[in-house]
Amino acid sequence: MNRRSASRARQRLRETEEKRRPHVETLLGSDVLVEGSFVTLGRKCGKPTCRCATGAKHFSKFLSRSEGGKTRLAYVPAGDVMEVARKTERYKKLRQARAELMKLSAHTAELSDALGRALAQSYPPPKRDTSKRRKVRPDKGSGGRDR
C-alpha cells in the first residue's frame, strides 16, 4: 500500500467531483429546449426586379438539425425567433454539460483505479526470508582471530 499515492488520488477525486457539480446543476436546471442549431441564411428569391438581384440578399432564420444523418432546415417565423433562439441555446448548454460530465467520468474511473492500486495489499503477506539472518560479528577485542 502506498499511502502517498492513495492520498493524492483521494484529493484528485474530490477535485473532480467538485468540477462535476456545476455541470450536473446545468442538467437539472434545464427547461424546455429545442434540439438543433439556430441559423440565419441569406438567399436570392429569383425575381429580376428585386433588390437581391443586385447582391442584397433576403435573410431568414432557420432551425438546423440532423435527422437520419442528413441536415434538415426548418423555417422559423419572425414571431418565434426569440423563443427558438433561447431554447436552442439551452440545448447547446445541455450538450456541453453532458460532454464535460463524460470527460470527468472517464477521469473519475482512472482515479478510482489508481486509488485501488495504491490501497491494494497482497494476501497472504509475503513471508520473511529467514535464511538471510544477520551474521554475528566476531568480538572486536580479539580482532576476529582465535589465539
N, CA, C and O atoms as a GROMACS GRO file, in nm:
protein
  588
    1MET      N    1   0.085  -0.118   0.000
    1MET     CA    2   0.000   0.000   0.000
    1MET      C    3   0.090   0.124   0.000
    1MET      O    4   0.184   0.134   0.078
    2ASN      N    5   0.060   0.216  -0.086
    2ASN     CA    6   0.136   0.339  -0.096
    2ASN      C    7   0.048   0.453  -0.047
    2ASN      O    8  -0.040   0.501  -0.119
    3ARG      N    9   0.071   0.497   0.077
    3ARG     CA   10  -0.015   0.598   0.138
    3ARG      C   11  -0.010   0.732   0.064
    3ARG      O   12  -0.112   0.800   0.052
    4ARG      N   13   0.105   0.769   0.015
    4ARG     CA   14   0.119   0.897  -0.056
    4ARG      C   15   0.036   0.896  -0.184
    4ARG      O   16  -0.034   0.992  -0.214
    5SER      N   17   0.044   0.788  -0.259
    5SER     CA   18  -0.034   0.777  -0.383
    5SER      C   19  -0.183   0.774  -0.353
    5SER      O   20  -0.262   0.834  -0.426
    6ALA      N   21  -0.222   0.704  -0.248
    6ALA     CA   22  -0.363   0.697  -0.211
    6ALA      C   23  -0.415   0.834  -0.172
    6ALA      O   24  -0.525   0.873  -0.211
    7SER      N   25  -0.337   0.908  -0.095
    7SER     CA   26  -0.378   1.042  -0.054
    7SER      C   27  -0.394   1.135  -0.174
    7SER      O   28  -0.489   1.212  -0.182
    8ARG      N   29  -0.301   1.126  -0.266
    8ARG     CA   30  -0.305   1.209  -0.386
    8ARG      C   31  -0.427   1.174  -0.472
    8ARG      O   32  -0.494   1.262  -0.525
    9ALA      N   33  -0.456   1.044  -0.486
    9ALA     CA   34  -0.571   1.000  -0.565
    9ALA      C   35  -0.702   1.046  -0.500
    9ALA      O   36  -0.794   1.088  -0.569
   10ARG      N   37  -0.710   1.039  -0.368
   10ARG     CA   38  -0.830   1.085  -0.298
   10ARG      C   39  -0.853   1.235  -0.322
   10ARG      O   40  -0.965   1.278  -0.349
   11GLN      N   41  -0.746   1.312  -0.311
   11GLN     CA   42  -0.757   1.456  -0.331
   11GLN      C   43  -0.803   1.488  -0.473
   11GLN      O   44  -0.889   1.573  -0.493
   12ARG      N   45  -0.745   1.421  -0.569
   12ARG     CA   46  -0.784   1.446  -0.708
   12ARG      C   47  -0.927   1.402  -0.735
   12ARG      O   48  -0.997   1.464  -0.814
   13LEU      N   49  -0.972   1.295  -0.670
   13LEU     CA   50  -1.112   1.253  -0.682
   13LEU      C   51  -1.207   1.360  -0.627
   13LEU      O   52  -1.310   1.390  -0.686
   14ARG      N   53  -1.170   1.416  -0.513
   14ARG     CA   54  -1.253   1.524  -0.456
   14ARG      C   55  -1.261   1.643  -0.551
   14ARG      O   56  -1.368   1.700  -0.572
   15GLU      N   57  -1.147   1.680  -0.608
   15GLU     CA   58  -1.144   1.792  -0.703
   15GLU      C   59  -1.230   1.763  -0.826
   15GLU      O   60  -1.303   1.850  -0.873
   16THR      N   61  -1.222   1.642  -0.876
   16THR     CA   62  -1.301   1.604  -0.994
   16THR      C   63  -1.450   1.610  -0.963
   16THR      O   64  -1.528   1.657  -1.045
   17GLU      N   65  -1.488   1.563  -0.846
   17GLU     CA   66  -1.630   1.568  -0.808
   17GLU      C   67  -1.679   1.711  -0.792
   17GLU      O   68  -1.794   1.740  -0.824
   18GLU      N   69  -1.594   1.801  -0.746
   18GLU     CA   70  -1.632   1.942  -0.736
   18GLU      C   71  -1.652   2.003  -0.875
   18GLU      O   72  -1.738   2.088  -0.895
   19LYS      N   73  -1.572   1.959  -0.971
   19LYS     CA   74  -1.586   2.008  -1.108
   19LYS      C   75  -1.715   1.958  -1.173
   19LYS      O   76  -1.769   2.023  -1.262
   20ARG      N   77  -1.764   1.844  -1.130
   20ARG     CA   78  -1.886   1.785  -1.186
   20ARG      C   79  -2.011   1.864  -1.145
   20ARG      O   80  -2.106   1.875  -1.222
   21ARG      N   81  -2.010   1.917  -1.026
   21ARG     CA   82  -2.128   1.980  -0.967
   21ARG      C   83  -2.196   2.084  -1.058
   21ARG      O   84  -2.316   2.073  -1.080
   22PRO      N   85  -2.125   2.183  -1.112
   22PRO     CA   86  -2.195   2.283  -1.196
   22PRO      C   87  -2.256   2.222  -1.322
   22PRO      O   88  -2.360   2.270  -1.369
   23HIS      N   89  -2.194   2.119  -1.376
   23HIS     CA   90  -2.248   2.056  -1.497
   23HIS      C   91  -2.375   1.977  -1.464
   23HIS      O   92  -2.470   1.977  -1.543
   24VAL      N   93  -2.377   1.912  -1.349
   24VAL     CA   94  -2.498   1.841  -1.306
   24VAL      C   95  -2.609   1.943  -1.281
   24VAL      O   96  -2.724   1.919  -1.318
   25GLU      N   97  -2.576   2.056  -1.219
   25GLU     CA   98  -2.675   2.160  -1.195
   25GLU      C   99  -2.732   2.214  -1.326
   25GLU      O  100  -2.851   2.244  -1.334
   26THR      N  101  -2.648   2.225  -1.428
   26THR     CA  102  -2.696   2.268  -1.560
   26THR      C  103  -2.799   2.170  -1.613
   26THR      O  104  -2.904   2.210  -1.664
   27LEU      N  105  -2.770   2.042  -1.601
   27LEU     CA  106  -2.865   1.940  -1.648
   27LEU      C  107  -2.995   1.943  -1.568
   27LEU      O  108  -3.104   1.936  -1.625
   28LEU      N  109  -2.983   1.954  -1.437
   28LEU     CA  110  -3.102   1.952  -1.353
   28LEU      C  111  -3.186   2.078  -1.370
   28LEU      O  112  -3.309   2.074  -1.355
   29GLY      N  113  -3.122   2.189  -1.402
   29GLY     CA  114  -3.193   2.315  -1.418
   29GLY      C  115  -3.244   2.339  -1.558
   29GLY      O  116  -3.302   2.444  -1.586
   30SER      N  117  -3.225   2.243  -1.647
   30SER     CA  118  -3.269   2.261  -1.785
   30SER      C  119  -3.420   2.267  -1.794
   30SER      O  120  -3.492   2.192  -1.728
   31ASP      N  121  -3.465   2.358  -1.879
   31ASP     CA  122  -3.608   2.374  -1.905
   31ASP      C  123  -3.634   2.322  -2.046
   31ASP      O  124  -3.548   2.255  -2.103
   32VAL      N  125  -3.748   2.350  -2.100
   32VAL     CA  126  -3.782   2.306  -2.235
   32VAL      C  127  -3.677   2.358  -2.332
   32VAL      O  128  -3.636   2.474  -2.326
   33LEU      N  129  -3.635   2.271  -2.421
   33LEU     CA  130  -3.532   2.308  -2.519
   33LEU      C  131  -3.569   2.257  -2.657
   33LEU      O  132  -3.658   2.174  -2.673
   34VAL      N  133  -3.498   2.310  -2.755
   34VAL     CA  134  -3.520   2.266  -2.893
   34VAL      C  135  -3.389   2.210  -2.944
   34VAL      O  136  -3.286   2.277  -2.938
   35GLU      N  137  -3.393   2.089  -2.994
   35GLU     CA  138  -3.275   2.021  -3.045
   35GLU      C  139  -3.237   2.080  -3.180
   35GLU      O  140  -3.319   2.087  -3.271
   36GLY      N  141  -3.111   2.122  -3.191
   36GLY     CA  142  -3.061   2.176  -3.317
   36GLY      C  143  -2.990   2.308  -3.295
   36GLY      O  144  -2.966   2.351  -3.182
   37SER      N  145  -2.956   2.372  -3.406
   37SER     CA  146  -2.886   2.500  -3.404
   37SER      C  147  -2.971   2.605  -3.474
   37SER      O  148  -3.038   2.576  -3.573
   38PHE      N  149  -2.967   2.724  -3.422
   38PHE     CA  150  -3.041   2.835  -3.480
   38PHE      C  151  -2.948   2.907  -3.577
   38PHE      O  152  -2.841   2.953  -3.538
   39VAL      N  153  -2.988   2.919  -3.704
   39VAL     CA  154  -2.901   2.979  -3.805
   39VAL      C  155  -2.977   3.084  -3.886
   39VAL      O  156  -3.100   3.082  -3.897
   40THR      N  157  -2.899   3.176  -3.943
   40THR     CA  158  -2.952   3.278  -4.034
   40THR      C  159  -2.891   3.253  -4.170
   40THR      O  160  -2.769   3.243  -4.183
   41LEU      N  161  -2.975   3.243  -4.273
   41LEU     CA  162  -2.926   3.218  -4.408
   41LEU      C  163  -2.971   3.330  -4.501
   41LEU      O  164  -3.084   3.380  -4.491
   42GLY      N  165  -2.883   3.369  -4.591
   42GLY     CA  166  -2.916   3.468  -4.693
   42GLY      C  167  -2.943   3.396  -4.824
   42GLY      O  168  -2.874   3.301  -4.860
   43ARG      N  169  -3.044   3.443  -4.897
   43ARG     CA  170  -3.077   3.379  -5.024
   43ARG      C  171  -3.131   3.483  -5.122
   43ARG      O  172  -3.163   3.596  -5.086
   44LYS      N  173  -3.139   3.440  -5.245
   44LYS     CA  174  -3.197   3.523  -5.351
   44LYS      C  175  -3.331   3.464  -5.389
   44LYS      O  176  -3.347   3.342  -5.397
   45CYS      N  177  -3.429   3.550  -5.411
   45CYS     CA  178  -3.563   3.500  -5.443
   45CYS      C  179  -3.579   3.466  -5.591
   45CYS      O  180  -3.665   3.386  -5.627
   46GLY      N  181  -3.499   3.525  -5.675
   46GLY     CA  182  -3.505   3.493  -5.818
   46GLY      C  183  -3.581   3.594  -5.902
   46GLY      O  184  -3.579   3.583  -6.025
   47LYS      N  185  -3.649   3.693  -5.842
   47LYS     CA  186  -3.722   3.795  -5.919
   47LYS      C  187  -3.620   3.892  -5.977
   47LYS      O  188  -3.535   3.943  -5.905
   48PRO      N  189  -3.627   3.917  -6.108
   48PRO     CA  190  -3.527   4.002  -6.171
   48PRO      C  191  -3.530   4.148  -6.123
   48PRO      O  192  -3.429   4.217  -6.133
   49THR      N  193  -3.642   4.197  -6.072
   49THR     CA  194  -3.651   4.336  -6.027
   49THR      C  195  -3.628   4.353  -5.877
   49THR      O  196  -3.632   4.466  -5.828
   50CYS      N  197  -3.605   4.246  -5.805
   50CYS     CA  198  -3.586   4.252  -5.660
   50CYS      C  199  -3.446   4.302  -5.626
   50CYS      O  200  -3.353   4.288  -5.706
   51ARG      N  201  -3.431   4.359  -5.508
   51ARG     CA  202  -3.300   4.409  -5.462
   51ARG      C  203  -3.198   4.297  -5.449
   51ARG      O  204  -3.078   4.324  -5.456
   52CYS      N  205  -3.242   4.171  -5.430
   52CYS     CA  206  -3.148   4.060  -5.415
   52CYS      C  207  -3.080   4.027  -5.548
   52CYS      O  208  -2.976   3.960  -5.550
   53ALA      N  209  -3.136   4.074  -5.659
   53ALA     CA  210  -3.074   4.050  -5.790
   53ALA      C  211  -2.944   4.129  -5.802
   53ALA      O  212  -2.856   4.092  -5.881
   54THR      N  213  -2.930   4.237  -5.726
   54THR     CA  214  -2.807   4.319  -5.730
   54THR      C  215  -2.710   4.284  -5.618
   54THR      O  216  -2.607   4.349  -5.605
   55GLY      N  217  -2.742   4.184  -5.535
   55GLY     CA  218  -2.648   4.139  -5.432
   55GLY      C  219  -2.699   4.146  -5.290
   55GLY      O  220  -2.645   4.077  -5.204
   56ALA      N  221  -2.801   4.228  -5.260
   56ALA     CA  222  -2.855   4.237  -5.124
   56ALA      C  223  -2.950   4.119  -5.102
   56ALA      O  224  -3.060   4.116  -5.158
   57LYS      N  225  -2.909   4.024  -5.021
   57LYS     CA  226  -2.987   3.900  -5.003
   57LYS      C  227  -3.101   3.917  -4.904
   57LYS      O  228  -3.102   4.011  -4.823
   58HIS      N  229  -3.196   3.825  -4.911
   58HIS     CA  230  -3.303   3.814  -4.813
   58HIS      C  231  -3.253   3.722  -4.702
   58HIS      O  232  -3.203   3.612  -4.730
   59PHE      N  233  -3.266   3.766  -4.577
   59PHE     CA  234  -3.219   3.684  -4.466
   59PHE      C  235  -3.337   3.622  -4.394
   59PHE      O  236  -3.436   3.689  -4.365
   60SER      N  237  -3.325   3.494  -4.365
   60SER     CA  238  -3.430   3.419  -4.296
   60SER      C  239  -3.366   3.337  -4.185
   60SER      O  240  -3.249   3.300  -4.193
   61LYS      N  241  -3.445   3.309  -4.082
   61LYS     CA  242  -3.399   3.230  -3.967
   61LYS      C  243  -3.448   3.086  -3.984
   61LYS      O  244  -3.562   3.060  -4.024
   62PHE      N  245  -3.357   2.993  -3.950
   62PHE     CA  246  -3.389   2.850  -3.963
   62PHE      C  247  -3.338   2.774  -3.841
   62PHE      O  248  -3.244   2.816  -3.774
   63LEU      N  249  -3.401   2.662  -3.817
   63LEU     CA  250  -3.352   2.566  -3.719
   63LEU      C  251  -3.286   2.455  -3.799
   63LEU      O  252  -3.349   2.393  -3.884
   64SER      N  253  -3.159   2.430  -3.770
   64SER     CA  254  -3.083   2.326  -3.840
   64SER      C  255  -3.063   2.210  -3.744
   64SER      O  256  -3.017   2.228  -3.631
   65ARG      N  257  -3.097   2.090  -3.791
   65ARG     CA  258  -3.076   1.971  -3.708
   65ARG      C  259  -3.053   1.850  -3.799
   65ARG      O  260  -3.088   1.850  -3.917
   66SER      N  261  -2.993   1.749  -3.740
   66SER     CA  262  -2.962   1.628  -3.814
   66SER      C  263  -3.071   1.525  -3.791
   66SER      O  264  -3.109   1.498  -3.677
   67GLU      N  265  -3.120   1.469  -3.899
   67GLU     CA  266  -3.219   1.361  -3.891
   67GLU      C  267  -3.173   1.249  -3.982
   67GLU      O  268  -3.165   1.266  -4.104
   68GLY      N  269  -3.144   1.136  -3.924
   68GLY     CA  270  -3.101   1.021  -4.003
   68GLY      C  271  -2.973   1.047  -4.081
   68GLY      O  272  -2.956   0.994  -4.191
   69GLY      N  273  -2.884   1.127  -4.026
   69GLY     CA  274  -2.757   1.155  -4.091
   69GLY      C  275  -2.763   1.267  -4.194
   69GLY      O  276  -2.663   1.298  -4.257
   70LYS      N  277  -2.879   1.327  -4.211
   70LYS     CA  278  -2.893   1.437  -4.307
   70LYS      C  279  -2.932   1.564  -4.232
   70LYS      O  280  -3.007   1.560  -4.135
   71THR      N  281  -2.881   1.677  -4.279
   71THR     CA  282  -2.914   1.806  -4.220
   71THR      C  283  -3.049   1.852  -4.272
   71THR      O  284  -3.073   1.857  -4.392
   72ARG      N  285  -3.136   1.887  -4.180
   72ARG     CA  286  -3.269   1.937  -4.215
   72ARG      C  287  -3.282   2.079  -4.163
   72ARG      O  288  -3.235   2.111  -4.054
   73LEU      N  289  -3.345   2.166  -4.243
   73LEU     CA  290  -3.369   2.303  -4.204
   73LEU      C  291  -3.519   2.324  -4.189
   73LEU      O  292  -3.598   2.279  -4.272
   74ALA      N  293  -3.558   2.392  -4.083
   74ALA     CA  294  -3.698   2.427  -4.061
   74ALA      C  295  -3.706   2.579  -4.049
   74ALA      O  296  -3.635   2.638  -3.968
   75TYR      N  297  -3.790   2.640  -4.128
   75TYR     CA  298  -3.806   2.785  -4.125
   75TYR      C  299  -3.865   2.828  -3.991
   75TYR      O  300  -3.957   2.764  -3.939
   76VAL      N  301  -3.810   2.937  -3.934
   76VAL     CA  302  -3.860   2.991  -3.809
   76VAL      C  303  -3.922   3.127  -3.838
   76VAL      O  304  -3.851   3.220  -3.876
   77PRO      N  305  -4.052   3.141  -3.821
   77PRO     CA  306  -4.118   3.270  -3.846
   77PRO      C  307  -4.068   3.377  -3.748
   77PRO      O  308  -4.022   3.346  -3.639
   78ALA      N  309  -4.077   3.502  -3.789
   78ALA     CA  310  -4.026   3.615  -3.710
   78ALA      C  311  -4.082   3.616  -3.567
   78ALA      O  312  -4.010   3.651  -3.474
   79GLY      N  313  -4.206   3.578  -3.549
   79GLY     CA  314  -4.267   3.577  -3.416
   79GLY      C  315  -4.210   3.472  -3.322
   79GLY      O  316  -4.226   3.484  -3.201
   80ASP      N  317  -4.145   3.370  -3.375
   80ASP     CA  318  -4.090   3.262  -3.294
   80ASP      C  319  -3.939   3.270  -3.274
   80ASP      O  320  -3.881   3.188  -3.204
   81VAL      N  321  -3.876   3.369  -3.336
   81VAL     CA  322  -3.729   3.376  -3.336
   81VAL      C  323  -3.671   3.379  -3.196
   81VAL      O  324  -3.580   3.302  -3.166
   82MET      N  325  -3.720   3.466  -3.109
   82MET     CA  326  -3.663   3.480  -2.974
   82MET      C  327  -3.680   3.350  -2.892
   82MET      O  328  -3.586   3.306  -2.826
   83GLU      N  329  -3.796   3.291  -2.898
   83GLU     CA  330  -3.823   3.169  -2.823
   83GLU      C  331  -3.735   3.053  -2.872
   83GLU      O  332  -3.677   2.981  -2.791
   84VAL      N  333  -3.727   3.036  -3.003
   84VAL     CA  334  -3.645   2.927  -3.059
   84VAL      C  335  -3.497   2.951  -3.029
   84VAL      O  336  -3.424   2.856  -3.001
   85ALA      N  337  -3.453   3.075  -3.036
   85ALA     CA  338  -3.312   3.107  -3.005
   85ALA      C  339  -3.279   3.070  -2.860
   85ALA      O  340  -3.174   3.011  -2.834
   86ARG      N  341  -3.367   3.103  -2.767
   86ARG     CA  342  -3.344   3.069  -2.625
   86ARG      C  343  -3.341   2.918  -2.605
   86ARG      O  344  -3.255   2.865  -2.534
   87LYS      N  345  -3.434   2.850  -2.667
   87LYS     CA  346  -3.444   2.704  -2.647
   87LYS      C  347  -3.328   2.630  -2.712
   87LYS      O  348  -3.284   2.528  -2.659
   88THR      N  349  -3.278   2.677  -2.826
   88THR     CA  350  -3.161   2.612  -2.887
   88THR      C  351  -3.035   2.642  -2.806
   88THR      O  352  -2.944   2.560  -2.802
   89GLU      N  353  -3.029   2.759  -2.742
   89GLU     CA  354  -2.916   2.791  -2.655
   89GLU      C  355  -2.915   2.698  -2.534
   89GLU      O  356  -2.809   2.654  -2.490
   90ARG      N  357  -3.032   2.669  -2.479
   90ARG     CA  358  -3.041   2.573  -2.367
   90ARG      C  359  -2.994   2.434  -2.411
   90ARG      O  360  -2.925   2.365  -2.337
   91TYR      N  361  -3.031   2.396  -2.531
   91TYR     CA  362  -2.989   2.267  -2.585
   91TYR      C  363  -2.837   2.262  -2.596
   91TYR      O  364  -2.774   2.162  -2.561
   92LYS      N  365  -2.779   2.371  -2.645
   92LYS     CA  366  -2.633   2.377  -2.661
   92LYS      C  367  -2.565   2.364  -2.524
   92LYS      O  368  -2.466   2.292  -2.510
   93LYS      N  369  -2.616   2.433  -2.424
   93LYS     CA  370  -2.558   2.426  -2.289
   93LYS      C  371  -2.572   2.286  -2.230
   93LYS      O  372  -2.480   2.236  -2.165
   94LEU      N  373  -2.687   2.222  -2.253
   94LEU     CA  374  -2.706   2.086  -2.205
   94LEU      C  375  -2.606   1.991  -2.269
   94LEU      O  376  -2.547   1.908  -2.200
   95ARG      N  377  -2.584   2.002  -2.398
   95ARG     CA  378  -2.489   1.916  -2.468
   95ARG      C  379  -2.345   1.940  -2.418
   95ARG      O  380  -2.268   1.845  -2.403
   96GLN      N  381  -2.310   2.066  -2.394
   96GLN     CA  382  -2.177   2.096  -2.342
   96GLN      C  383  -2.158   2.038  -2.202
   96GLN      O  384  -2.053   1.983  -2.171
   97ALA      N  385  -2.260   2.052  -2.118
   97ALA     CA  386  -2.253   1.997  -1.982
   97ALA      C  387  -2.238   1.845  -1.987
   97ALA      O  388  -2.160   1.787  -1.912
   98ARG      N  389  -2.313   1.782  -2.076
   98ARG     CA  390  -2.305   1.637  -2.091
   98ARG      C  391  -2.165   1.595  -2.135
   98ARG      O  392  -2.109   1.498  -2.082
   99ALA      N  393  -2.108   1.666  -2.230
   99ALA     CA  394  -1.973   1.633  -2.279
   99ALA      C  395  -1.870   1.645  -2.168
   99ALA      O  396  -1.782   1.561  -2.154
  100GLU      N  397  -1.880   1.751  -2.087
  100GLU     CA  398  -1.787   1.768  -1.976
  100GLU      C  399  -1.804   1.659  -1.872
  100GLU      O  400  -1.706   1.609  -1.817
  101LEU      N  401  -1.929   1.620  -1.845
  101LEU     CA  402  -1.952   1.512  -1.750
  101LEU      C  403  -1.894   1.380  -1.798
  101LEU      O  404  -1.843   1.302  -1.718
  102MET      N  405  -1.901   1.356  -1.927
  102MET     CA  406  -1.842   1.234  -1.983
  102MET      C  407  -1.690   1.233  -1.963
  102MET      O  408  -1.634   1.130  -1.925
  103LYS      N  409  -1.624   1.346  -1.988
  103LYS     CA  410  -1.479   1.356  -1.967
  103LYS      C  411  -1.445   1.335  -1.820
  103LYS      O  412  -1.353   1.260  -1.786
  104LEU      N  413  -1.521   1.401  -1.733
  104LEU     CA  414  -1.494   1.388  -1.590
  104LEU      C  415  -1.522   1.247  -1.540
  104LEU      O  416  -1.454   1.200  -1.448
  105SER      N  417  -1.620   1.180  -1.597
  105SER     CA  418  -1.649   1.041  -1.558
  105SER      C  419  -1.533   0.950  -1.594
  105SER      O  420  -1.496   0.862  -1.515
  106ALA      N  421  -1.476   0.970  -1.711
  106ALA     CA  422  -1.360   0.890  -1.751
  106ALA      C  423  -1.243   0.917  -1.656
  106ALA      O  424  -1.171   0.825  -1.617
  107HIS      N  425  -1.224   1.043  -1.621
  107HIS     CA  426  -1.116   1.079  -1.529
  107HIS      C  427  -1.141   1.019  -1.390
  107HIS      O  428  -1.048   0.973  -1.325
  108THR      N  429  -1.266   1.019  -1.346
  108THR     CA  430  -1.302   0.959  -1.217
  108THR      C  431  -1.270   0.810  -1.217
  108THR      O  432  -1.220   0.757  -1.118
  109ALA      N  433  -1.299   0.743  -1.326
  109ALA     CA  434  -1.269   0.599  -1.336
  109ALA      C  435  -1.118   0.575  -1.326
  109ALA      O  436  -1.074   0.483  -1.258
  110GLU      N  437  -1.040   0.657  -1.394
  110GLU     CA  438  -0.893   0.642  -1.388
  110GLU      C  439  -0.843   0.664  -1.246
  110GLU      O  440  -0.760   0.588  -1.196
  111LEU      N  441  -0.895   0.769  -1.180
  111LEU     CA  442  -0.852   0.797  -1.043
  111LEU      C  443  -0.897   0.688  -0.946
  111LEU      O  444  -0.824   0.654  -0.853
  112SER      N  445  -1.014   0.632  -0.968
  112SER     CA  446  -1.062   0.522  -0.884
  112SER      C  447  -0.971   0.400  -0.897
  112SER      O  448  -0.940   0.334  -0.798
  113ASP      N  449  -0.929   0.372  -1.020
  113ASP     CA  450  -0.836   0.261  -1.042
  113ASP      C  451  -0.703   0.288  -0.973
  113ASP      O  452  -0.645   0.198  -0.912
  114ALA      N  453  -0.653   0.411  -0.984
  114ALA     CA  454  -0.526   0.447  -0.920
  114ALA      C  455  -0.536   0.433  -0.768
  114ALA      O  456  -0.444   0.384  -0.702
  115LEU      N  457  -0.650   0.477  -0.712
  115LEU     CA  458  -0.669   0.464  -0.568
  115LEU      C  459  -0.674   0.317  -0.528
  115LEU      O  460  -0.615   0.277  -0.427
  116GLY      N  461  -0.743   0.237  -0.606
  116GLY     CA  462  -0.748   0.094  -0.578
  116GLY      C  463  -0.611   0.029  -0.579
  116GLY      O  464  -0.580  -0.053  -0.492
  117ARG      N  465  -0.529   0.065  -0.677
  117ARG     CA  466  -0.392   0.010  -0.684
  117ARG      C  467  -0.309   0.056  -0.565
  117ARG      O  468  -0.230  -0.021  -0.510
  118ALA      N  469  -0.325   0.184  -0.524
  118ALA     CA  470  -0.246   0.237  -0.413
  118ALA      C  471  -0.286   0.172  -0.281
  118ALA      O  472  -0.203   0.157  -0.191
  119LEU      N  473  -0.412   0.133  -0.268
  119LEU     CA  474  -0.459   0.074  -0.143
  119LEU      C  475  -0.449  -0.079  -0.139
  119LEU      O  476  -0.463  -0.140  -0.034
  120ALA      N  477  -0.424  -0.139  -0.254
  120ALA     CA  478  -0.422  -0.285  -0.263
  120ALA      C  479  -0.307  -0.343  -0.182
  120ALA      O  480  -0.196  -0.290  -0.178
  121GLN      N  481  -0.339  -0.453  -0.118
  121GLN     CA  482  -0.241  -0.523  -0.037
  121GLN      C  483  -0.252  -0.670  -0.073
  121GLN      O  484  -0.363  -0.722  -0.087
  122SER      N  485  -0.141  -0.736  -0.087
  122SER     CA  486  -0.148  -0.877  -0.122
  122SER      C  487  -0.176  -0.959   0.004
  122SER      O  488  -0.135  -0.923   0.115
  123TYR      N  489  -0.246  -1.069  -0.016
  123TYR     CA  490  -0.273  -1.158   0.095
  123TYR      C  491  -0.252  -1.300   0.049
  123TYR      O  492  -0.296  -1.334  -0.061
  124PRO      N  493  -0.190  -1.381   0.122
  124PRO     CA  494  -0.124  -1.353   0.248
  124PRO      C  495   0.001  -1.268   0.224
  124PRO      O  496   0.060  -1.271   0.116
  125PRO      N  497   0.040  -1.194   0.326
  125PRO     CA  498   0.159  -1.110   0.310
  125PRO      C  499   0.282  -1.196   0.283
  125PRO      O  500   0.289  -1.309   0.329
  126PRO      N  501   0.377  -1.142   0.209
  126PRO     CA  502   0.497  -1.220   0.180
  126PRO      C  503   0.569  -1.258   0.309
  126PRO      O  504   0.579  -1.178   0.402
  127LYS      N  505   0.619  -1.381   0.312
  127LYS     CA  506   0.691  -1.428   0.432
  127LYS      C  507   0.831  -1.373   0.430
  127LYS      O  508   0.893  -1.351   0.326
  128ARG      N  509   0.880  -1.352   0.550
  128ARG     CA  510   1.018  -1.304   0.564
  128ARG      C  511   1.113  -1.419   0.533
  128ARG      O  512   1.090  -1.534   0.568
  129ASP      N  513   1.218  -1.383   0.467
  129ASP     CA  514   1.320  -1.483   0.434
  129ASP      C  515   1.410  -1.499   0.556
  129ASP      O  516   1.489  -1.410   0.588
  130THR      N  517   1.398  -1.613   0.625
  130THR     CA  518   1.475  -1.636   0.747
  130THR      C  519   1.616  -1.688   0.717
  130THR      O  520   1.698  -1.696   0.808
  131SER      N  521   1.644  -1.721   0.593
  131SER     CA  522   1.777  -1.772   0.561
  131SER      C  523   1.882  -1.661   0.558
  131SER      O  524   2.001  -1.689   0.558
  132LYS      N  525   1.840  -1.540   0.554
  132LYS     CA  526   1.935  -1.428   0.549
  132LYS      C  527   1.945  -1.362   0.686
  132LYS      O  528   1.926  -1.241   0.700
  133ARG      N  529   1.975  -1.441   0.784
  133ARG     CA  530   1.991  -1.386   0.918
  133ARG      C  531   2.120  -1.308   0.926
  133ARG      O  532   2.217  -1.335   0.856
  134ARG      N  533   2.117  -1.212   1.012
  134ARG     CA  534   2.237  -1.130   1.029
  134ARG      C  535   2.346  -1.216   1.092
  134ARG      O  536   2.325  -1.291   1.186
  135LYS      N  537   2.462  -1.199   1.035
  135LYS     CA  538   2.576  -1.273   1.089
  135LYS      C  539   2.631  -1.196   1.207
  135LYS      O  540   2.639  -1.073   1.207
  136VAL      N  541   2.669  -1.271   1.306
  136VAL     CA  542   2.726  -1.211   1.426
  136VAL      C  543   2.872  -1.182   1.399
  136VAL      O  544   2.948  -1.268   1.356
  137ARG      N  545   2.909  -1.057   1.425
  137ARG     CA  546   3.049  -1.019   1.405
  137ARG      C  547   3.134  -1.074   1.519
  137ARG      O  548   3.090  -1.087   1.634
  138PRO      N  549   3.253  -1.106   1.484
  138PRO     CA  550   3.342  -1.153   1.592
  138PRO      C  551   3.369  -1.041   1.691
  138PRO      O  552   3.357  -0.923   1.660
  139ASP      N  553   3.406  -1.081   1.811
  139ASP     CA  554   3.435  -0.985   1.916
  139ASP      C  555   3.546  -0.891   1.876
  139ASP      O  556   3.651  -0.935   1.830
  140LYS      N  557   3.522  -0.758   1.891
  140LYS     CA  558   3.622  -0.660   1.850
  140LYS      C  559   3.752  -0.673   1.928
  140LYS      O  560   3.860  -0.644   1.875
  141GLY      N  561   3.744  -0.714   2.048
  141GLY     CA  562   3.863  -0.725   2.132
  141GLY      C  563   3.961  -0.829   2.078
  141GLY      O  564   4.082  -0.813   2.094
  142SER      N  565   3.913  -0.933   2.016
  142SER     CA  566   4.002  -1.037   1.970
  142SER      C  567   4.043  -1.012   1.826
  142SER      O  568   4.129  -1.083   1.773
  143GLY      N  569   3.981  -0.910   1.760
  143GLY     CA  570   4.017  -0.880   1.622
  143GLY      C  571   3.968  -0.986   1.526
  143GLY      O  572   4.007  -0.989   1.409
  144GLY      N  573   3.884  -1.071   1.574
  144GLY     CA  574   3.824  -1.170   1.488
  144GLY      C  575   3.907  -1.295   1.473
  144GLY      O  576   3.871  -1.386   1.398
  145ARG      N  577   4.019  -1.301   1.545
  145ARG     CA  578   4.105  -1.418   1.535
  145ARG      C  579   4.105  -1.494   1.667
  145ARG      O  580   4.099  -1.435   1.775
  146ASP      N  581   4.112  -1.620   1.656
  146ASP     CA  582   4.127  -1.702   1.777
  146ASP      C  583   4.275  -1.719   1.803
  146ASP      O  584   4.349  -1.753   1.711
  147ARG      N  585   4.318  -1.696   1.923
  147ARG     CA  586   4.461  -1.709   1.955
  147ARG      C  587   4.486  -1.828   2.037
  147ARG      O  588   4.601  -1.854   2.073
   0.00000   0.00000   0.00000
